[in-house]
Amino acid sequence: MASFLTRVAPRTIPSLVSSVRSTLPLLRRALATATDDQPHLRLGSIAPNFHAKTTQGDIDFHSWIGDRWAILFSHPADFTPVCTTELGAFAKMKGEFDKRGVKLIGLSANDLNSHGRWISDINETQNSDLQFPIIADADRKIAYTYDMVDAQDVTNKDDKGIAFTIRSVFVIDPQKKIRLTMMYPASTGRNTAEVLRVVDSLQTGDSKGVTTPIDWMPGDDVIVPPTVKTEDARKKFGEVREVKREFSETMFERSQDTKNVYTAYLRYTNVGK
């Protein structure tokens, strides 16, 4: 046995060392992005609640949302140029979100003192009047809970070695369910008009029972869901345009009339703004 180890060890030890070295970056990445209590955030899941200090006082997140919609969006750090332009743009559009019953709340990886000075800069440089709260998340506790970190850039850390956040957007409904998420790298600014558009789409879908096509805007035609029969859709919406029909094996088995073996799957109607 000893002679066997002597012969094998010189060959196996280098390969073992090489294997360990190759896994170290993956291990460091896992340690940088995982937390023990990090939930799986899927569309339809309940947004994790938290308590936090904000520029408008301490909040319990779920209580702060109340019976409104909410948009939680994160920023890598205070006094960064892209974030400054984004917050100024959201501040200017706050009135539009208010009309839709949507509350805005930002998050940045700095303390309240820093946030206060930064808001002054935002208002000055972007000609805005920022009136929604910004969460102080210097320890990244909330950012990690919501997985607002970048696994591809774990070197993007502050002087304490904590990873900065990316540009995440969470649209949350009054039942505290996550309805939509967007994630941007730190280098790419968001589109506030698109955030408003998806809120319109979600609220229209909820209230009218429809879906929205590519590039939809309020007032455009919407799509009748496949679960709704055309005759029922016409009773509910009025005019319904059938654009495309497909062969239905189920209808073929049930009917001897060849005219009834095709069902419409692409149908449009209009529900107004």
PEWOHU-V691574 format. One record per residue. RES is the residue in three letters. PHI is phi in radians with two decimals (NA if undefined). OMEGA is omega in radians with two decimals (999 if undefined). Layout:
res=RES phi=PHI omega=OMEGA
res=RES phi=PHI omega=OMEGA
This chain:
res=MET phi=NA omega=-3.13
res=ALA phi=-1.06 omega=-3.13
res=SER phi=-1.16 omega=3.11
res=PHE phi=-1.12 omega=3.11
res=LEU phi=-1.08 omega=3.14
res=THR phi=-1.09 omega=-3.13
res=ARG phi=-1.31 omega=-3.02
res=VAL phi=-1.46 omega=-3.01
res=ALA phi=-0.92 omega=-3.12
res=PRO phi=-1.01 omega=-3.12
res=ARG phi=-1.55 omega=-3.07
res=THR phi=-1.45 omega=-3.09
res=ILE phi=-1.08 omega=3.10
res=PRO phi=-1.03 omega=-3.14
res=SER phi=-1.17 omega=3.11
res=LEU phi=-1.15 omega=3.12
res=VAL phi=-1.08 omega=3.12
res=SER phi=-1.10 omega=3.14
res=SER phi=-1.13 omega=3.13
res=VAL phi=-1.09 omega=-3.14
res=ARG phi=-1.07 omega=-3.11
res=SER phi=-1.20 omega=-3.12
res=THR phi=-1.57 omega=-3.10
res=LEU phi=-1.04 omega=3.11
res=PRO phi=-1.05 omega=3.12
res=LEU phi=-1.16 omega=3.12
res=LEU phi=-1.15 omega=3.12
res=ARG phi=-1.07 omega=3.13
res=ARG phi=-1.12 omega=3.14
res=ALA phi=-1.10 omega=-3.14
res=LEU phi=-1.16 omega=-3.09
res=ALA phi=-1.38 omega=-3.01
res=THR phi=-2.07 omega=-3.06
res=ALA phi=-1.91 omega=3.00
res=THR phi=-2.31 omega=-3.06
res=ASP phi=-1.09 omega=-3.05
res=ASP phi=-1.83 omega=-3.10
res=GLN phi=-1.27 omega=-3.12
res=PRO phi=-1.40 omega=3.03
res=HIS phi=-1.51 omega=-3.08
res=LEU phi=-1.65 omega=3.12
res=ARG phi=-2.03 omega=3.06
res=LEU phi=-1.04 omega=-3.10
res=GLY phi=1.68 omega=3.11
res=SER phi=-1.43 omega=3.14
res=ILE phi=-1.27 omega=3.09
res=ALA phi=-1.12 omega=-3.14
res=PRO phi=-1.00 omega=3.09
res=ASN phi=-1.43 omega=3.10
res=PHE phi=-2.80 omega=3.00
res=HIS phi=-1.90 omega=-3.06
res=ALA phi=-2.67 omega=2.99
res=LYS phi=-1.63 omega=3.13
res=THR phi=-2.27 omega=3.11
res=THR phi=-1.21 omega=3.08
res=GLN phi=-2.09 omega=3.08
res=GLY phi=1.84 omega=3.13
res=ASP phi=-1.29 omega=-3.14
res=ILE phi=-2.36 omega=2.79
res=ASP phi=-1.74 omega=-2.94
res=PHE phi=-0.99 omega=-3.12
res=HIS phi=-1.12 omega=3.11
res=SER phi=-1.16 omega=3.11
res=TRP phi=-1.11 omega=3.11
res=ILE phi=-1.12 omega=-3.12
res=GLY phi=1.10 omega=-3.14
res=ASP phi=-1.84 omega=-3.13
res=ARG phi=-1.85 omega=2.90
res=TRP phi=-1.45 omega=3.12
res=ALA phi=-2.52 omega=3.01
res=ILE phi=-2.15 omega=3.07
res=LEU phi=-1.80 omega=-3.13
res=PHE phi=-2.36 omega=-3.01
res=SER phi=-1.84 omega=3.12
res=HIS phi=-2.35 omega=-3.13
res=PRO phi=-1.03 omega=-3.09
res=ALA phi=-2.98 omega=3.06
res=ASP phi=-1.22 omega=3.07
res=PHE phi=0.99 omega=3.02
res=THR phi=-1.88 omega=-2.94
res=PRO phi=-1.13 omega=-3.11
res=VAL phi=-1.13 omega=3.13
res=CYS phi=-1.05 omega=-3.13
res=THR phi=-1.07 omega=3.13
res=THR phi=-1.18 omega=-3.12
res=GLU phi=-1.14 omega=-3.11
res=LEU phi=-1.13 omega=3.06
res=GLY phi=-1.10 omega=3.14
res=ALA phi=-1.18 omega=3.10
res=PHE phi=-1.11 omega=3.13
res=ALA phi=-1.08 omega=-3.14
res=LYS phi=-1.20 omega=-3.10
res=MET phi=-1.71 omega=-3.10
res=LYS phi=-0.99 omega=3.13
res=GLY phi=-1.05 omega=3.11
res=GLU phi=-1.18 omega=3.09
res=PHE phi=-1.19 omega=3.10
res=ASP phi=-1.02 omega=3.14
res=LYS phi=-1.03 omega=-3.09
res=ARG phi=-1.68 omega=3.14
res=GLY phi=1.23 omega=-3.07
res=VAL phi=-1.98 omega=3.08
res=LYS phi=-1.72 omega=3.12
res=LEU phi=-1.80 omega=3.03
res=ILE phi=-2.60 omega=3.14
res=GLY phi=-1.69 omega=3.09
res=LEU phi=-2.50 omega=3.07
res=SER phi=-2.49 omega=-2.98
res=ALA phi=-1.49 omega=3.09
res=ASN phi=-2.52 omega=-3.10
res=ASP phi=-1.56 omega=-3.05
res=LEU phi=-1.14 omega=3.12
res=ASN phi=-1.05 omega=3.11
res=SER phi=-1.14 omega=3.14
res=HIS phi=-1.00 omega=-3.11
res=GLY phi=-1.04 omega=3.12
res=ARG phi=-1.15 omega=-3.12
res=TRP phi=-1.16 omega=3.13
res=ILE phi=-1.03 omega=3.09
res=SER phi=-1.07 omega=3.10
res=ASP phi=-1.13 omega=3.14
res=ILE phi=-1.02 omega=-3.11
res=ASN phi=-1.11 omega=-3.13
res=GLU phi=-1.23 omega=-3.03
res=THR phi=-1.42 omega=-3.08
res=GLN phi=-1.86 omega=-3.13
res=ASN phi=0.93 omega=-3.07
res=SER phi=-2.18 omega=3.07
res=ASP phi=-2.39 omega=-3.01
res=LEU phi=-1.24 omega=-3.03
res=GLN phi=-2.09 omega=3.11
res=PHE phi=-1.81 omega=-3.07
res=PRO phi=-1.32 omega=3.00
res=ILE phi=-2.13 omega=-3.10
res=ILE phi=-1.35 omega=3.01
res=ALA phi=-1.57 omega=-3.07
res=ASP phi=-2.26 omega=-3.07
res=ALA phi=-1.08 omega=-3.14
res=ASP phi=-1.57 omega=3.10
res=ARG phi=1.11 omega=-3.10
res=LYS phi=-1.07 omega=3.13
res=ILE phi=-1.24 omega=3.14
res=ALA phi=-1.04 omega=3.13
res=TYR phi=-1.27 omega=3.11
res=THR phi=-1.06 omega=-3.14
res=TYR phi=-1.63 omega=3.09
res=ASP phi=0.99 omega=-3.13
res=MET phi=-1.59 omega=-3.13
res=VAL phi=-2.22 omega=-3.04
res=ASP phi=-1.89 omega=-3.14
res=ALA phi=-1.19 omega=-3.12
res=GLN phi=-1.51 omega=-3.10
res=ASP phi=-2.48 omega=-3.14
res=VAL phi=-1.32 omega=3.05
res=THR phi=-1.43 omega=-3.13
res=ASN phi=-1.38 omega=-3.02
res=LYS phi=-2.17 omega=3.08
res=ASP phi=-1.50 omega=-3.08
res=ASP phi=-1.21 omega=3.07
res=LYS phi=-1.65 omega=3.13
res=GLY phi=1.47 omega=3.14
res=ILE phi=-1.67 omega=-3.08
res=ALA phi=-1.14 omega=3.03
res=PHE phi=-1.28 omega=3.12
res=THR phi=-1.46 omega=3.01
res=ILE phi=-1.75 omega=-3.11
res=ARG phi=-1.63 omega=3.13
res=SER phi=-1.70 omega=3.06
res=VAL phi=-2.27 omega=3.06
res=PHE phi=-2.13 omega=3.03
res=VAL phi=-1.70 omega=-3.02
res=ILE phi=-2.13 omega=-3.09
res=ASP phi=-1.58 omega=-3.09
res=PRO phi=-1.09 omega=3.07
res=GLN phi=-1.49 omega=3.12
res=LYS phi=1.22 omega=3.11
res=LYS phi=-1.57 omega=3.05
res=ILE phi=-1.32 omega=-3.09
res=ARG phi=-1.77 omega=-3.11
res=LEU phi=-2.77 omega=3.05
res=THR phi=-2.29 omega=3.01
res=MET phi=-2.37 omega=3.10
res=MET phi=-2.36 omega=-3.14
res=TYR phi=-2.09 omega=3.01
res=PRO phi=-1.20 omega=-3.10
res=ALA phi=-1.05 omega=-3.06
res=SER phi=-1.44 omega=-3.01
res=THR phi=-2.05 omega=3.10
res=GLY phi=-1.30 omega=-3.12
res=ARG phi=-1.42 omega=3.11
res=ASN phi=-1.96 omega=-3.07
res=THR phi=-1.13 omega=3.11
res=ALA phi=-1.12 omega=3.11
res=GLU phi=-1.23 omega=3.09
res=VAL phi=-1.08 omega=3.11
res=LEU phi=-1.15 omega=-3.12
res=ARG phi=-1.10 omega=-3.11
res=VAL phi=-1.23 omega=3.03
res=VAL phi=-1.11 omega=3.09
res=ASP phi=-1.03 omega=3.14
res=SER phi=-1.11 omega=-3.13
res=LEU phi=-1.10 omega=-3.10
res=GLN phi=-1.21 omega=3.08
res=THR phi=-1.15 omega=3.10
res=GLY phi=-1.06 omega=-3.14
res=ASP phi=-1.15 omega=-3.02
res=SER phi=-1.45 omega=-3.05
res=LYS phi=-1.92 omega=-3.12
res=GLY phi=1.25 omega=-3.13
res=VAL phi=-2.24 omega=3.01
res=THR phi=-2.11 omega=-3.07
res=THR phi=-2.05 omega=-3.11
res=PRO phi=-1.42 omega=3.12
res=ILE phi=-0.97 omega=3.06
res=ASP phi=1.05 omega=-3.12
res=TRP phi=-1.07 omega=3.01
res=MET phi=-2.27 omega=3.13
res=PRO phi=-0.91 omega=-3.10
res=GLY phi=1.75 omega=3.08
res=ASP phi=-1.28 omega=3.06
res=ASP phi=-1.09 omega=3.09
res=VAL phi=-2.03 omega=-3.09
res=ILE phi=-1.81 omega=3.04
res=VAL phi=-1.37 omega=-3.11
res=PRO phi=-1.07 omega=3.14
res=PRO phi=-1.05 omega=-3.10
res=THR phi=-1.32 omega=-3.11
res=VAL phi=-1.83 omega=3.11
res=LYS phi=-1.22 omega=-3.10
res=THR phi=-1.03 omega=-3.13
res=GLU phi=-1.13 omega=3.08
res=ASP phi=-1.23 omega=3.12
res=ALA phi=-1.11 omega=-3.14
res=ARG phi=-1.19 omega=3.08
res=LYS phi=-1.16 omega=-3.07
res=LYS phi=-1.47 omega=-2.99
res=PHE phi=-1.86 omega=-3.02
res=GLY phi=1.66 omega=-3.10
res=GLU phi=-1.22 omega=3.06
res=VAL phi=-2.33 omega=3.13
res=ARG phi=-1.69 omega=3.05
res=GLU phi=-1.60 omega=-3.08
res=VAL phi=-1.73 omega=-3.09
res=LYS phi=-2.56 omega=3.10
res=ARG phi=-2.06 omega=3.10
res=GLU phi=-2.33 omega=3.13
res=PHE phi=-1.20 omega=-3.14
res=SER phi=-2.03 omega=3.12
res=GLU phi=-1.10 omega=3.14
res=THR phi=-1.11 omega=3.12
res=MET phi=-1.14 omega=3.13
res=PHE phi=-1.12 omega=-3.14
res=GLU phi=-1.23 omega=-3.07
res=ARG phi=-1.54 omega=-3.00
res=SER phi=-2.25 omega=3.05
res=GLN phi=-1.62 omega=-3.12
res=ASP phi=-1.54 omega=-3.06
res=THR phi=-1.13 omega=3.13
res=LYS phi=-1.26 omega=-3.07
res=ASN phi=-1.78 omega=-3.09
res=VAL phi=-1.69 omega=3.09
res=TYR phi=-2.06 omega=3.12
res=THR phi=-2.05 omega=3.14
res=ALA phi=-1.36 omega=3.10
res=TYR phi=-2.03 omega=3.07
res=LEU phi=-2.10 omega=-3.04
res=ARG phi=-2.35 omega=-3.12
res=TYR phi=-2.03 omega=2.97
res=THR phi=-2.55 omega=3.14
res=ASN phi=-2.36 omega=-3.11
res=VAL phi=-1.96 omega=3.13
res=GLY phi=1.31 omega=-3.13
res=LYS phi=-1.57 omega=999
